[in-house]
Amino acid sequence: MYRVVQQKKVNLLIIGAQKAGTTSLYHYLKQHPEIYFSEVKEVTYFVNDELFEKGDDYYHSFFPKYNDEKIKASAYVHMLPSEKAPQRVFDYNPNMKFIVMLRDPLERAYSAYNYALKNGWEDKNVNFEQALELEPERIKNEAFDLTYFYNGLYNKHLKCWQQYFPQENFLLIWDTDLRSEPKEVLGKIFTFLNIGNEENIDVTKEFNKAGRVRFKGLQKFLLSKNSIIKKLLGKLIPRSNRVWIRSNVLSKLYSFNHVNTSNPELNCVQQEKIEFYFAKDLGKLKNNLNL
């Protein structure tokens, strides 16, 4: 059984999109005294069948130091394209609020592809265009870390969520706005959450930027969801200690292993082909948002 520190429901989720600035936003919002985030940023509870079966007590165990803050929050970027997550979240808390970070879908897909290459998830012999051809099978297998293109069909995925939650429960933010006007964006978020404005938040650092890794073996271990070693340690180490290790030790190892570099540029043929894939969905999104 998992010990629950407080029974208050989580009332804010960052549900996506991958490689659109969610990590930076997470670190900014964590500084607000009225917001308490899970000790680990990415909580896969609502997407992972095995974890979801453990129940709400398991989910709440990611919030060991919660102290009655007004906003109790967690994040997982692959909730946005998940077909099962919307109803699960609604059943858990029908008043949930959501923040969705958006980025030009072509740029986001290419960034996610390079991120997967860096982490050893993607076969180095599969190029960006070939990855698009592999999407149907990857979607079927719910391999969301590798569905770079499907994950960027923002309007399609938001419509699924809005079958359960009203539009006013969602705040959509473009990554360019967070980078260029972080204080203004944070002000909108605080209004959306009905909490006080906080002027002393440090927004000078960007997180999870493009780059390469020093040691691919270490990176694969840090990000593996099915590591035998991790599973063995999980059985031997108490849950409270595992959360501390993930949020302190492993995060520092990840930072050490990351070297900032720019991704190689797409050629014109690749860009035109991928832009066509997103065109219809992006047009619908802009119409729905009156852009």
C-alpha positions in Angstrom: 0.0 0.0 0.0 1.1 3.6 -0.7 0.9 6.1 2.1 -1.0 9.3 1.2 0.3 12.5 2.7 -2.8 14.5 1.7 -5.9 13.5 -0.1 -6.4 16.7 -2.1 -6.8 15.9 -5.8 -4.2 17.2 -8.3 -5.9 20.1 -10.0 -3.4 21.1 -12.7 -1.7 19.1 -15.5 0.8 20.0 -18.1 -0.2 17.5 -20.8 2.1 18.5 -23.7 3.5 18.9 -26.1 6.9 17.2 -26.1 9.9 19.4 -27.0 7.7 22.6 -26.8 9.1 24.2 -23.6 7.3 22.2 -20.9 10.5 21.6 -18.9 11.3 25.3 -18.7 7.7 26.1 -17.8 7.8 23.4 -15.1 10.9 24.9 -13.5 9.4 28.4 -13.6 6.1 27.4 -12.0 7.7 25.4 -9.3 9.0 28.6 -7.9 5.5 29.9 -7.1 4.6 29.5 -3.4 1.0 28.5 -4.2 2.0 25.7 -6.6 3.3 22.3 -5.6 4.5 20.0 -8.3 5.1 16.3 -8.0 8.7 15.6 -6.9 9.3 14.0 -10.4 8.2 16.1 -13.3 7.0 13.3 -15.7 4.4 11.2 -13.9 3.0 8.6 -16.4 0.2 7.5 -14.2 -2.8 8.3 -16.5 -1.2 6.8 -19.6 0.6 3.7 -18.2 -1.9 0.9 -17.7 0.2 -0.9 -15.2 0.7 2.2 -13.0 -2.9 3.3 -13.4 -4.1 0.0 -11.9 -2.3 0.8 -8.7 -4.9 3.6 -8.0 -4.9 7.1 -6.8 -2.9 6.4 -3.7 0.0 5.5 -5.9 -0.4 8.7 -7.9 -0.5 10.8 -4.7 2.7 9.2 -3.5 4.5 11.4 -5.9 3.6 14.4 -3.7 5.2 13.6 -0.4 5.8 17.2 0.7 2.4 18.6 -0.3 1.4 21.2 2.3 -2.0 22.5 1.2 -0.8 24.7 -1.6 -3.7 25.9 -3.7 -2.4 24.3 -6.9 -1.3 20.6 -6.9 0.3 19.8 -10.2 2.1 17.2 -12.3 3.1 16.8 -15.9 3.5 14.3 -18.7 3.9 15.4 -22.3 2.5 12.2 -23.8 -0.8 12.7 -22.1 -1.9 15.0 -25.0 -2.0 12.3 -27.7 -3.2 9.5 -25.4 -6.7 8.2 -26.2 -7.2 6.7 -22.7 -5.9 9.6 -20.6 -8.9 12.1 -21.0 -11.5 9.8 -19.5 -9.1 8.6 -16.8 -8.3 12.2 -15.8 -12.0 13.2 -15.9 -12.9 10.3 -13.6 -10.1 11.4 -11.2 -10.9 15.1 -11.2 -13.6 16.5 -13.5 -12.5 20.1 -12.6 -8.9 19.6 -13.7 -7.2 22.5 -15.5 -4.6 22.0 -18.2 -1.7 23.8 -19.7 -0.6 22.9 -23.2 2.6 24.1 -24.6 2.6 24.4 -28.5 5.4 24.8 -31.0 5.5 24.9 -34.7 4.7 21.2 -35.4 7.4 20.7 -38.0 10.1 22.2 -35.7 8.7 20.2 -32.8 8.7 16.9 -34.7 12.3 17.3 -35.9 13.4 18.3 -32.4 11.7 15.2 -31.0 13.3 13.0 -33.7 16.8 14.3 -32.8 16.0 13.9 -29.1 15.2 10.2 -29.7 18.4 9.7 -31.6 20.4 11.3 -28.9 18.8 9.1 -26.2 19.2 5.9 -28.2 15.4 5.3 -28.7 15.5 5.8 -32.5 17.5 3.6 -34.8 20.4 5.7 -36.2 19.7 4.2 -39.7 16.1 5.6 -39.7 16.1 9.1 -41.2 13.4 11.7 -40.5 11.3 10.9 -43.5 11.5 7.2 -42.9 10.3 7.7 -39.4 7.0 9.2 -40.8 6.4 6.0 -42.7 6.8 4.0 -39.4 4.2 6.1 -37.6 1.1 3.8 -38.1 2.8 0.9 -36.3 4.3 3.1 -33.6 0.9 4.6 -32.9 -0.7 1.2 -32.7 2.0 0.2 -30.1 1.6 3.5 -28.2 5.3 4.3 -28.7 4.7 8.0 -28.1 8.4 8.8 -27.8 8.8 7.8 -31.4 5.5 9.3 -32.9 7.1 12.6 -33.7 4.5 13.6 -36.2 1.3 12.3 -34.7 2.1 14.0 -31.4 2.0 17.3 -33.3 -1.6 17.0 -34.5 -2.7 19.4 -31.7 -6.2 20.1 -32.8 -7.0 16.4 -33.2 -5.8 15.6 -29.7 -7.3 18.7 -28.0 -10.7 17.7 -29.5 -10.5 14.4 -27.6 -9.8 16.2 -24.3 -12.5 18.7 -24.9 -15.1 15.9 -25.1 -14.6 15.7 -21.4 -13.5 19.2 -20.3 -14.8 22.6 -21.3 -12.5 24.9 -23.4 -12.0 27.3 -20.5 -10.2 24.6 -18.6 -7.3 24.7 -21.1 -4.6 27.3 -21.5 -2.6 27.1 -24.7 0.8 28.7 -24.8 3.2 29.0 -27.8 6.9 28.3 -27.0 7.9 31.5 -28.8 5.8 33.5 -26.4 7.3 31.8 -23.3 10.8 32.5 -24.6 10.2 36.1 -25.7 7.8 37.3 -23.0 8.1 34.9 -20.0 6.8 37.3 -17.4 3.7 38.1 -19.4 3.0 34.4 -20.1 3.4 33.6 -16.4 1.0 36.4 -15.5 -1.6 34.8 -17.8 -1.0 31.4 -16.1 -1.5 32.9 -12.6 -4.7 34.5 -13.7 -5.9 31.2 -15.3 -5.1 29.4 -12.0 -6.6 32.2 -9.9 -3.5 32.6 -7.8 -1.4 35.7 -6.9 1.1 37.2 -9.3 4.7 36.3 -8.4 7.4 38.7 -9.6 10.4 37.0 -8.2 10.5 34.0 -10.5 13.8 33.4 -12.3 13.1 33.0 -16.0 16.6 33.5 -17.3 17.4 29.8 -18.0 16.0 27.6 -20.7 15.8 23.9 -19.9 16.1 20.7 -22.0 17.6 22.4 -25.0 18.8 20.6 -28.1 22.1 18.9 -27.8 24.2 15.7 -27.8 25.2 13.4 -25.0 28.6 12.6 -23.6 27.9 8.9 -23.0 25.1 7.1 -24.8 25.1 4.2 -22.5 24.5 6.4 -19.5 21.8 8.3 -21.3 20.0 5.1 -22.2 20.1 4.0 -18.6 18.8 7.3 -17.3 15.8 7.4 -19.6 15.0 3.7 -19.9 11.5 2.8 -18.7 12.3 -1.0 -18.7 15.8 -1.2 -17.3 16.4 -4.5 -15.4 18.7 -2.6 -13.0 16.1 0.0 -12.4 13.5 -2.6 -11.6 15.8 -4.4 -9.2 16.7 -1.2 -7.4 13.0 -0.3 -7.3 12.3 -3.4 -5.3 15.2 -2.8 -2.9 14.9 0.9 -2.3 12.0 2.4 -0.3 9.6 4.5 -2.4 10.3 7.8 -0.7 14.1 7.3 -1.4 13.4 6.4 -5.0 11.6 9.7 -5.6 14.4 11.6 -4.0 17.0 9.8 -6.1 15.1 10.5 -9.4 14.6 14.2 -8.6 18.1 14.9 -7.3 20.7 12.3 -8.3 19.4 11.2 -11.7 18.5 14.7 -12.8 22.0 15.9 -12.1 23.5 13.0 -14.0 21.3 13.8 -16.9 22.4 17.5 -16.9 26.1 16.4 -16.7 25.6 14.0 -19.7 24.0 16.7 -21.9 26.0 19.1 -24.1 24.1 21.9 -25.9 24.4 21.8 -29.7 22.2 22.7 -32.6 20.3 20.1 -34.6 21.3 19.8 -38.3 18.9 21.7 -40.6 16.2 20.1 -42.7 16.4 20.3 -46.5 13.6 22.0 -48.5 12.2 18.7 -49.8 11.9 17.3 -46.3 10.4 20.5 -45.0 7.7 20.6 -47.7 6.7 17.0 -47.2 6.3 17.3 -43.5 4.6 20.7 -43.6 1.9 19.1 -45.8 1.3 16.4 -43.1 0.5 19.1 -40.5 -1.3 21.6 -42.7 -4.9 20.5 -42.3 -4.7 20.0 -38.5 -2.8 23.3 -38.0 -5.4 25.2 -40.0 -8.2 23.8 -37.9 -6.3 24.7 -34.7 -5.8 28.3 -35.8 -9.5 28.6 -36.8 -10.6 27.3 -33.4 -8.2 29.7 -31.6 -9.2 32.6 -33.9 -5.6 33.1 -35.0 
